[in-house]
Amino acid sequence: MDTIVRVATHAATPRHRGHRASQSNPCAAACCGLLFIPLAIVLLWWNEGNSVAAHQALKEAEGLCVGLQSIDAVQDQYEGQLVHATGFAEAGADAVLSDATLGVSVNHTLKMSRSTEMYQWVETEKSEDKHNSDGTVTTTTTYTYRKEWKSTYVNSNLFDSEGAETHVNPQAGIGNTLLEADFGGRHYWTADPINFGAF
């Protein structure tokens, strides 16, 4: 961890009370607050109604749902009905998941994901003001630099001028392939088709 400290002294700026703040009316604010009470009651009633409707729908579905004993064959008698079954899902024989950036390909896989992080410099800024007896203010700004794993690219050109010279983050990439366009976040690949027994 590295630290850079900057100290600057400047004249204090007088603070004036705003015109609107001096004319604020506490009674008007209280009346506005009272108006929100009926609105809150309506929103609470609406939310509770939605919760009851969802619970009733789930109970109805539970009563109508049919459990399948096997998924090895499609059973026509249950066409159009709500069913549930337990079994193994498998990727199709021709389903291959490929990450062209890393040159990785896998089969017999339902889903693949890639997350990208880079070990890079991160800047933290902290400022403290000290009021002097002569009416000036001394501001002490401390810049702290430490390396962290980050899923987003940190542009070291935006660091403090002195810190940017000594704490430089490289371009985000793997080998000669730059990842700035898709750096950060998670990328997913899903097999197509996915077979669930005979379905």
PyMOL commands that set and color helices and strands:
alter all, ss='L'
color gray80, all
select helices_A, chain A and resi 19-22+26-64+76-78+156-158+161-166
alter helices_A, ss='H'
color red, helices_A
select strands_A, chain A and resi 2-11+66-67+83-84+89-91+96-99+104-107+111-115+118-131+136-150+173-174+177-178+186-190+194-196
alter strands_A, ss='S'
color yellow, strands_A
deselect
rebuild
show_as cartoon
